[in-house]
Structures are given as C-alpha cells and as structure tokens.
Amino acid sequence: MSETKIALVTGANKGIGYAIAAGLGELGYRVGVGARDQVRRETAVEKLRAAGVDAFGVPLEVTGAHSVTDAAELIERRAGRLDVLVNNAGISGDAGPGWAQDPTTLDLDVVRTVVETNVIGVIRVTNAMLPLLRRSTSPRIVNLSSSVASLTRQADPDIEIGPIMAAYSPSKSFLNAVTVQYARQFAGTNILINAACPGLVATDFTGFYGPRTPEQGAATAIRLATLPDGGPTGSFFEDDGVIPW
C-alpha cells in the first residue's frame, strides 16, 4: 500500500484554496489547511473532515517570517515531509472605481503590500518548506497566478483582460518570473514547479463576480499538483493549456 501524500495549501480556508484542498483530499492526500484566521481555518478543517478529507490546520501568515517557520515546524512534527505545496494565498490590493488600479495615481504602499504577499510571501513559504519537500519522492509546487500576469495578453489590444490593475497584475507577472527562476534552480531534480491560472472565479476575492466555480478554478492547480514524474516544469497553465508569458 502506497504511503499517503502530504499537501499544504496556503489561503485554504475559503474560495479556490479551499476547493484545491478539498480536491486533493478527495484524491487521498492528507491536507494542511494553511490560513491566518483561526476561526476560519478551524471551520474549514471541520468541513473538510466532515467530507471525509484527512485535513489538519496550519496557522500561517505568509508575510510573517516567524509564522512561516512555525508552520514548517508543525508540518515536520505532524507529517515529517511534504509532497505538494500550493501557494494560493494572495491579495488584489486596494482598488478604485470599477475595480481598477490606475498606475498614474497608485499608492506605492498598495504596491508594496501586494508584492509582499503575492511574491515575497511565496518565496518565504517555498524556501521554508523546501527541506520537507526534498524528502518527497515526487515533490510538486504550484503557484496560483492569473491570466492578467501574461505580458503577451496585456500588450495585445485585441484581447479583453478586464480593468487595469497596476499593482495586482504586475505582482503576478513577478510571481511568474520567480516561478521560472525556481524551475531553473530545480533543473535535474525531481521537483516540478509551475504557475496556474484559475480563471475568473466567483469568490469574495472578485466580489463573487465571474462565470467559474471555485471547483472549476481549482482544477488546473490540482492537475499540476499531481503531475507524474517527468511532467512539465517552469510553465504557466490554464484549463486549455499553456498561457504565453
């Protein structure tokens, strides 16, 4: 009988993160529910367990060095290793009318806050979890990105990509670039790392605007988290395949 695989999903108490945790749990993974809010984290764990998922809570604030270190130590104690890391936690930052961020009037503190969570937070968590991931026979890392991170699509006037988000969109482009750097560093190893676009999903992140369900939004991340050995790495995916950088 194969050993149960261990996954950590950040921002897993609701929305796409919760759907990813539930989907991996349905596949037999033991899932760490990473979330900073204790009540929401515990509620999510209880709900997952009621659905038959082997879930446990992981207090985790991705912008806090001590919180991330403590999370790695908790997983060390509870599981001894990590097979899958899904960096889902992210923020859009304050926006103006029409959910837009005008680059000409953008508050620089908004940019700093968004990058701290969406990019630096991912690096912080990934590096803290790497010793645990290296104990896995098939470690997988998935970074939740967005199609608005695609410079190719943003620069094409014939492609509709929604309002200008001068803090959020570049933060995800930055995240994509970081993903490629990790893939280069991991070349020749069994660690596969990719970026996933969930599409426009109706969650509180989008004000519940969007045609896709959290489960639909989670599908690409789950697929990348469960890639077979020799699968793609250092790429950017959505449901229909690879997204141009």
Steps between C-alpha positions, in 0.01 A plus 500: 500500500642839400579761764249783535623819334510825694392835356501856631267757345541862608190716527297181515221609731273618216454546126742342255741399776231305680395335172861397434527354849172312454604372157834371622328346801259314273805354324624363830746770602536604862452875480639780712257792496720808512315811618567795728151532648452240774121481487483472122784248499335279759165525323658396170675204663177385661315528169769307315506228762122471482544436128749222570822693443798438727560869577689689769538869570821692442511852649669696224549867419715504185633848574629398843841333525430343840157378390647327196781343704247376755286354219796304364575367848136397546501304174833343602337377821170393345623342177879500476501609138301684235407371154300795367513873568228717348575870543146628470485785752485836325344846504392749236573817698278805533334602176300795375169517312445210264748286695786685330848606611615803302883494467511880484337546841587173669595511868845344527404342831238297312770371265725407791221319683394303193856397412573408861215248495486384139874470433715527811252290695525224241880506512495497881263204521667304219847531650377407846328189365783388270673276755170315548431486125845354434402200712224416251557264208293724271475856637271743324464877543213696349483881505157651445537770238253666262457552129546873564863417577558418134696787343407361160130527573524834679681654203250371243222758444276234349490297821256605772663446839290724721587821685852634549640356822835674529595332829336158473579410138874583519523311829383187323742566211772524767378172649518333160858619457588365845340166406733476200802575718408217736448265206851583376642437847314169527610381153620143517311430823163336563339831607246630249375860539239672286262796503124452468225736390159419654304732271237747616345325797202620702649536849521784750834588338309612188190620682341172388523618140602243240366205301709230669449309824783452752511134400553596135763750604682236704522243219825619336681534833393150602621361168839667542524386862455139392722495190684175431877489511648653187209744467536864397675753720555873482182558300176697533172314454125549480225251413573515129876458530803724517456877536757721323725692736 
